[in-house]
Structure formats: C-alpha cells, structure tokens
C-alpha cells in the first residue's frame, strides 16, 4: 500500500487470514477500520487493514481520498474509474499477501460505496480466487463486462440500505442480476430504514460471512 494503512493485528500468534477494507469516496482508511474491532473476536487469527485510497479527493481535500474521481457519476465514469484504479490496488494486495505469507484463499475484500465498486472489480479478476467479497452500499461497475472478464467465482455478500439516497438500493438489484448470470455464489440483504451506511444487522451478516469463508 502506498499511503497510510490502518491495521489491527490478530489476537492469536499466527496470522491465517487477511481482511482488507476499501473505503468510500472522500473518506479515508480510518472510516472502516473500526469494523475490524467488532469482528476481531470472531476471527482471532485475522489481520484487518484499511488503506487510504491513492488519490486526494477534490471534494474533501483535507484528509479525504478517492479510488477514482467522480464528477458525472454515470456508468461510463464508474467503469473508467475502476479500470484505471484496478492495477494499483491489485499490486497493493499482492504486496500485503506476500508480507503476511498468505494467498488469495485467505483474503476477503470489504468495500463501502466506491470501495465496493473496487472490491467487486478487483476481487473477481484476481489470478486466483479470493475467499470472499463483501460490498456495502455500492455498485457493480460495468456489469456488461463481468462475464467476459471474470477469472473466478468468489462468494459475494451485498448489503444495502433501503433508504440510501447516495447510491439507490436499485444498484443492489442490478449487481445481483449480473452476478447471478455469472453463476457467482451470492447473498444479499436490504436493511430497512437505513440510508448510505451500515447498520448492526449488516455488520452481523458480514461477520457471519467471514466466519464461513475463512
């Protein structure tokens, strides 16, 4: 990872798995790392890391970062963005796996919003299958490209707030259509009365998913 990386070391002596949080547009690695504290008891041999995205965010230049720029917020921009940012994130994941002596089957990506776009794009295009991918309040960028570029079928959990006014909950349905068409093992949950965020039920489902795939 090239910028600041927030880490929660495992409670147990031996590192057996790695969970990487990918934050949303305009946030930073601190935004999600606290979730690791809530999941740590479930996964005592897991390292949790949450890097800052590589670019300063124009909309939040004081401590905010972005995986890619957002101006028009249309499907074409999302696709160009994940395509441009993907190789750098792939290289960073290679570096972290090598550092901890782990492979893809011991790695889960957890994204929020723009970070979910990155998690789905990169995670389904690794050279080897990941243990899993969790996406909160996000989108699948370029769903029409997925089946032709898919390199493996890691299990996926998608959680979205029914009242999300940043990325409407319809995005979950759009992603579900493409992922199921690609025969990916998918679980989804819509959190009623939740906006662009993660509620206790979403965190519970995420923890259970991690226990299952790791």
C-alpha angles and dihedrals in degrees: 000000000000102000135035113326121194115209139191110196120217122268090224124067097242122064109222103162145017130218116194120197118208111198130214132262113296095009129096141222093281090064095075107019091090089068086067089063089057094048098040095089089057093049110032094167094053130104113212118203132178117187128195110249111255100248129065109241115244091207092052107023095164102080099328125120139188137204087215138349121275120202111133094023093212130139093260092055092048091052095047089047098053091043091053097042097039101082093052092051091046090054091048091052090050089053095050094046091051091047093055096036093241136131134216094274087066095049130092124181118211116192135184122201107314087011089060089056088054094044093052094042097047098031095057092047101052117124089242129033118267122226089245151313129234120196124189123191095341147114140243104241115217098003089178090064097049103088093048094049101035112124099180142353110247114178114261135204118196122190124181137173115243091219097047108144095179099055106010118229089248085081089071091056091048091051092045092055093053096042094049090046086057090051094243119162099249135179122185137188131185114205110215118227091010122126128194096330147068124271131199093268091053091052091048092052090048092053092048091049091052092050090052099047097037 
